[in-house]
Amino acid sequence: MLLVNVLLALAWGALTGRFHAVDLGFGFVLGYGILWIAAGRGAHAAYFRRVPRAVAFALYVLWELVLANLRVARLVLLTPAKRLRPGIVAVPLDLRRDAEITTLANLITLTPGTLSLDVSHDRRVLYVHSIDVADPESFRRETKQGFERAVAEVFE
């Protein structure tokens, strides 16, 4: 169904003669609506749940990246180096599939100020380095309620 949606977006680009990101994005949304109407309720229902989740996930990740950049900038500019508390935190994982764990680890590494270091052999703990860990329990809670929850929702 995704391939058909992409083909409809490309067809829209061909019809309008513009292959810019905004035009293709509009074509994708238009194609999504056409497919949703044409498919009805039963066929390919999972696709119509996943696309909005993926869009919400992408927006959430972008927002978190902006916030993390601002936090790191504040730390660098306003916090003396002696007051930083870098540390490694063990984050217990509820995620079990390799793709989910890899996505979470990559998101953490992509976020400024944090770096995924390792996953335990039983894949139940992710070790994360952070530039400033005032409260390890708070860091765990924010990671689990933030990125881990978002990854779990998008992979449902």
PyMOL commands that set and color helices and strands:
alter all, ss='L'
color gray80, all
select helices_A, chain A and resi 2-16+21-39+45-78+81-83+98-110+136-154
alter helices_A, ss='H'
color red, helices_A
select strands_A, chain A and resi 87-92+114-119+125-130
alter strands_A, ss='S'
color yellow, strands_A
deselect
rebuild
show_as cartoon
